[in-house]
Amino acid sequence: MIIRKLDQVEKTGVDIPGVKGITKQLVLGSSDGVPNFSIRVFTLEPGGHSPHHTHEVEHLNVILSGQGALMDESGAANPLIQGDFAFVAPHEVHQFRNTSETEDFVFICAVPKEYE
């Protein structure tokens, strides 16, 4: 059994093309012996976003705080707020955006551990 407090998990910058203002916390992952999924928490500062991208694995997301949008392939914004859940299927083009001018947008992103 592992119990971990989010505020005790190190934040690291996300330095890939198309990213603006994002930090990541690997809350539970393969180094903890987690057998299937890794739990990551992303914080997007106001104006922050991920790239428009796709990959081979699904994402299971839970919004912890703030407000944002999950952009689809057409560029349509699907609003997200605290308490919302979002599923991104494999190969689905997507982008997360913080739509607030003043608050961080924070969400859990669970992925297969090989993709952490």
C-alpha positions as CSV (number, residue, x, y, z in Angstrom):
1,M,0.0,0.0,0.0
2,I,1.2,3.5,-0.9
3,I,-0.2,6.7,0.4
4,R,1.2,10.0,-0.8
5,K,0.3,13.6,-0.4
6,L,0.3,15.6,-3.6
7,D,2.0,18.6,-2.0
8,Q,4.9,16.4,-1.2
9,V,5.5,15.3,-4.8
10,E,8.2,17.1,-6.7
11,K,7.0,19.3,-9.6
12,T,9.0,19.1,-12.8
13,G,8.8,21.2,-15.9
14,V,7.4,19.7,-19.1
15,D,9.9,20.6,-21.9
16,I,8.5,19.4,-25.2
17,P,7.6,21.3,-28.3
18,G,4.2,23.0,-28.2
19,V,4.0,23.1,-24.3
20,K,3.5,26.4,-22.5
21,G,3.4,26.8,-18.7
22,I,3.0,23.2,-17.5
23,T,4.4,21.3,-14.6
24,K,4.0,17.6,-13.9
25,Q,4.0,15.5,-10.7
26,L,4.4,11.8,-11.0
27,V,2.4,10.8,-8.0
28,L,2.4,7.0,-8.5
29,G,4.4,5.2,-11.2
30,S,6.4,2.2,-12.2
31,S,9.2,3.0,-9.7
32,D,6.6,2.5,-7.0
33,G,5.7,-1.0,-8.3
34,V,2.3,0.1,-9.7
35,P,1.3,-2.7,-12.0
36,N,-0.8,-1.0,-14.7
37,F,-1.4,2.7,-14.6
38,S,0.7,5.7,-13.6
39,I,-0.9,8.6,-11.9
40,R,0.3,12.1,-13.0
41,V,-0.9,15.5,-12.0
42,F,-0.5,18.4,-14.4
43,T,-0.7,22.0,-13.5
44,L,-1.2,24.5,-16.3
45,E,-0.6,28.1,-15.4
46,P,-2.9,30.8,-16.8
47,G,-2.5,30.7,-20.6
48,G,-0.8,27.3,-20.4
49,H,-1.4,24.5,-22.8
50,S,-0.2,21.2,-24.1
51,P,0.6,20.7,-27.8
52,H,-2.1,19.4,-30.2
53,H,-1.0,15.8,-30.2
54,T,-1.9,12.2,-30.3
55,H,-0.4,8.9,-29.0
56,E,-1.0,5.2,-28.8
57,V,-2.4,5.1,-25.3
58,E,-5.6,6.2,-23.6
59,H,-5.7,9.0,-20.9
60,L,-8.1,9.0,-18.0
61,N,-8.4,12.5,-16.5
62,V,-10.0,14.0,-13.5
63,I,-10.1,17.8,-13.0
64,L,-9.0,18.8,-9.5
65,S,-9.2,22.6,-9.8
66,G,-9.5,25.6,-12.1
67,Q,-11.1,25.7,-15.5
68,G,-9.8,24.6,-18.8
69,A,-10.7,23.1,-22.1
70,L,-10.0,19.8,-23.9
71,M,-9.5,20.7,-27.5
72,D,-10.4,18.2,-30.2
73,E,-9.1,17.5,-33.6
74,S,-11.3,20.3,-35.2
75,G,-10.1,22.8,-32.6
76,A,-13.4,22.8,-30.7
77,A,-13.1,23.6,-27.0
78,N,-14.8,21.2,-24.6
79,P,-15.0,23.1,-21.3
80,L,-13.7,21.4,-18.1
81,I,-14.1,22.4,-14.5
82,Q,-13.4,20.8,-11.1
83,G,-15.0,17.4,-10.7
84,D,-15.2,16.7,-14.4
85,F,-13.9,13.5,-15.9
86,A,-12.5,13.2,-19.4
87,F,-11.4,10.2,-21.5
88,V,-9.0,10.6,-24.4
89,A,-8.9,7.5,-26.6
90,P,-5.8,6.1,-28.3
91,H,-4.9,8.1,-31.5
92,E,-7.4,10.9,-30.7
93,V,-5.9,14.3,-31.4
94,H,-6.3,16.5,-28.3
95,Q,-4.9,19.5,-26.4
96,F,-5.4,20.7,-22.8
97,R,-5.7,24.4,-22.2
98,N,-6.0,26.6,-19.2
99,T,-8.9,29.0,-20.0
100,S,-8.5,31.1,-16.8
101,E,-6.5,34.4,-16.7
102,T,-5.9,34.1,-13.0
103,E,-6.0,30.5,-11.7
104,D,-4.0,27.3,-12.3
105,F,-5.8,24.4,-14.1
106,V,-4.9,21.2,-12.3
107,F,-5.9,17.7,-13.4
108,I,-5.0,14.0,-12.8
109,C,-3.9,12.1,-15.9
110,A,-3.7,8.4,-15.6
111,V,-1.9,6.5,-18.3
112,P,-0.5,3.0,-18.8
113,K,2.7,2.9,-16.7
114,E,4.9,2.4,-19.9
115,Y,3.8,5.9,-21.0
116,E,4.5,7.7,-17.7
